Amino acid sequence: MNPYEASLLSAPLSGLYADIEDDLLLSIAKRLAKNMEITDTAKWELKMLAQLGALQKDAARIIAQKAGIAPQMLEVALQSAAKDAIEQLEPSYQRLTADGYAKTAKIPPAKSAAQAARAYAKQAKDSLNMVNTVMRYKVKPVWTALIKGVAGYIRENAEKQPVLDLLNKHTGAAVLGAETRQQAVRKCIQEMLDRGIPAFVDKAGREWSPEAYVNMDIRTTVTNTAHAAQDVRMEAYGLDLFAVSSHSGARPKCAKDQGKIFSRSNKSGTVEDLRGNKIRFYPQSSSSIGDPDGLFGINCGHFKTPFMPGVSMQRYFPTENRTENDRKYRESQKQRALERDVRAAKRECAAYDALGDREAFAKSSLKLKERRNKLASFTQSTGRTRRSDREQTHEFGRSVSSKATASQRRFEQAVQKINGTETKDGLQASISVHSVLRAETRGVKVEGIQDALTKPLEISKMKEDSRGRKSKRYIGEQATVAVNPATGVITTVWPTSSKLRDKLKGGAQ
């Protein structure tokens, strides 16, 4: 079994655990959204930390509901791996028997497949149960870090409040406090979404996401199951020797063993191939088989084929197109990464929608559109099939989806309004979606940008920064717009201060 085939079998289970992680993170975001009134930071922190027990019950319920079908999915994956491995080689075994090179198998293929699947079923189930336990446990530090992070951010900024009040006499402290709370929640929620909920911590202390760990574990397990199925059939046909594939860039232990012939019964010696070439074979016990970083271990891409002395292996076991398989595997992994990016953006949209944070939601909706476009471009250029089911997240339902689409459309319409606008001094202005978003974040509307470009109170002289980037400013009543004079591209936008506006209009100083 090659890495591409193994990845196909592992995908349903890794996708299931990605969904579980999404549901756990959104459960946390929703619980936080119900408790956004933060008047006394210390009391709020204690109150929220006291909700840990209820949150852990929610986590246990989510994991139990979702992961309940994991054993059945695992069984299907293991049986498919064993069945596929046997079906690929069974016709060749039978021809060997017909030609007198192998004995007649008394065990039917289906029984061999079941035997191989059983050999790894318990180990794989135990691994998934461990993932469930770790995720349930890790909800506690994730929640604690979120609450303490929000409270810490608010306390840190509260110390700056008197200074801000002096600088902004016309802005109430309550408004500034609300902004601080929103910034604190947004910052800490984003950090939580980026980190996720770990499912495994390795010896080096690295935390693995549920999807990454389950994907690695199941890929390795289905590959081992396929090898076990081969061993069972070789035993049934009385075949002892097998050849190991080889490829460049192999790991140290694999590099030592690749291309060799091994004996399952741990014999050693020499044999001849069809052309009479003498080839040495080694006992399997001398190989790195069984080591996690060895032959057929974790993330190993090698495979084995039976070796019959004096018989051309190509006659009975045609060499698969390794280059094509490698290409498919690389493309499949790239597509999975792009699909994960889409799901991550959807997760952000769902979380910020639950929190009622329109600004962060708008930013995430634009991120989602960009990532969808990138995925669409990749599948189109490679000819791969777009798998919308692998882009879904449970909480990104019709309501959140329609809000995200409306948000994206609103920014696109804003871009269309500004693009092509002729400035007072004859430039054709253009703006990106992200610049529109930043402008809106700063309280600047599209009309304010257009007014600054077409009816500026002043156009500054061209300036050049330390990196050689040129720009000039169009200062309007509501907005100040920086434009690259060579391209007309708007680089940044910010509100025009009342002091500068009054000065340019000849009003109060």
PyMOL commands that set and color helices and strands:
alter all, ss='L'
color gray80, all
select helices_A, chain A and resi 3-33+41-49+52-67+70-98+109-158+161-167+173-195+210-237+252-257+284-286+313-316+322-355+358-382+388-391+398-418+433-441+446-454+498-505
alter helices_A, ss='H'
color red, helices_A
select strands_A, chain A and resi 200-201+207-208+241-244+261-263+269-272+278-283+304-306+458-459+463-464+470-475+479-483+490-495
alter strands_A, ss='S'
color yellow, strands_A
deselect
rebuild
show_as cartoon
